[in-house]
Amino acid sequence: MGKMLKVGKIVGTHGIKGDLKVFPLTDYMERFEELNWVYMDSGSEKFYIKSVKYMPTVVLLSFKGYEDINLVKKFKNRYLLIDESQRRNLPEDTHYMADIIGMDIYTVENEYVGKVKDIIQTGSGEIYVIEDKNDEEIMIPAVKEFIPEICLEEGKIIIDPIEGMI
């Protein structure tokens, strides 16, 4: 099994027939229709997808063999993961969050700033949470104006912060 990627977080149940409410951690909600199975957290057990339905902010998933609410209640707050081999090809200038977290951050003047610690998803975009060399957090909106270059091969991100940002 290769690198695992988070695609959703189970936030609750729906009805009594084992449907789970999943908050998608992907920009493409229909992604779940392309999957035959997922893993939970760091487990090796495959959960085969029986059905996929949509609500405005969550995906309703059910798994084969788990058609009862009493069997799925225990899954609340767990993450759904896929193997790296199930990864979709992304459009140009888009990246997987798992690839961004841990990357080194440099300014356009090549000054080391820190590492990407987390990514906060907001309604209008993403914010990169950077842990600087003093173990303090810096937040940079993930827009081209502030992040002109992301180089996955080199494991670094170039930022162009405005005064007072860092």
N, C-alpha and C positions, 0 to 999 in steps of 0.2 A: 504494500500500500504506500503510495506516495504522499506528498504534502496534502493535508486536508484543508478545505475551504469552507467557511461558514456561509450558508445560504439563507438561514432563517433561524428565528428563535420562537419556540412554542410559548405562547402567552396565555393559553387557556384552552378550555374545551368548548364544544358547540353541540348542543343537543345530547341525546343519550346513545347514539349509535357509533360513538368513537371518533367523531370528527374533532380535529385539533385546529385551533386558531394559531396561525404562524405569522409572525411579523417578518416580512421578507428583508433580507440583508443584501438585496440585489436591486438594481435599477429596473430590471426586467422581470416583473411579477410572473409573467407567463413561463418563465424559466422552469418552474416546477412541472409543467406539462411535458417537458423534454426528458425528465428524469424517470428512471424505472425504480430506483431505490435511493435511500439516503442512509447515513450513519447518524448516531446520536452521540454528542460530546466526543470523547476519544475512543469510543467503543468500536469493536470490529464486526458487530452484528449488523447485517443489512436489514433495513425496514423497507419492504416493498410497497410502493405507492399504489393504492387502490383507486382513489379519486382525488381530483383537484377542483375546487370551486373558488369563487372570488367574492370578497366583500370589499368595500371601498378602501380599507387600509390593511387588511389581512388576507391571507390565503387560507382556505379551509382544506386540510389534508386528511385523508384517512389511509390507514395501513392495512394490508391484507393480514387477517388473523387477529386484528384488534378492533372488532366491530361492536365494542361495548364501552361505555364511559368509564366503568370501573377498571378496565384494563389500561386506559390511557391517562387517567388523572395524574399518575405519578410522573408523566413526561413534562409537566408544566415547568417552565423556566430552563428547559434544556435546549441546546443548540442543535440544529440540523447541519450536517456536513456532507460534502461530496469529496470524492477522490479527485486529485488534480487531473486525472485522465478524463473526467467528465466536464472539464472546464470548457466554456464557450470561447470562441474567438471574439474578442472585443473590437469595437470600432477604434479607429485611430485616435490617439490622445485620450484614451480611457484606460484605466488600470484596475486590477483587483485590489481591494483594501488589504488583503493578506500580503500582497507584494509591496505595498507602500509602507506598512508598519515595520519599523526596524531600520528603515533607510536613513542614511546620514543626510543632514541638511547643511548646505553651504550658501553663503550670500553670493551675489553676482561678482563680488570682489574676492571670491574664493576663501572667505573667512568661515571657519567651522562654527556652526551654531548649536547643533545637537542631533538627536535622533527622533524620528516619528514614533511616538508612544501609543497614540490612539487616533481614531478618526471619529468625529462626531457628525452624524447625519442630521441635517436640519431640513426643513421643508423646501428650502430654496437651494441647497447645495451641501457641501461638506466643509468641515473645518479640521485641519490637521493639528493635533496636539503634539507639541514638540517638547521633549525634556532637554533643557540646555545643559551646558557643562557645569552649572551650579545647582543642578537638580531642581530647577524651577521650570514651570510650564509656560510655554508660549503658544498662543493660538493664531494660526494663519488660515484665512479663508482659501480654499482650494480653487482659486481662479487664476487664469493665465496672467492677469495683471501682477499678482504677487508670486506666482510660481511659473516662471517662464520655461523651465526645463525639468523633466523627470527622466533620468537615465537609469533604467532597470539594470542594464548590463553592468554599470559601474556601481550600482547600489547607492546612488546619490541623487538628491533633489536640489536644484538651484532656486533660491528665493530672491526676490527683489522687494524687500520690505520698505514701507514708508516710515518716516520718522516717528519714533515712539512705539512702533509695533514690537520691536524686540529690545 
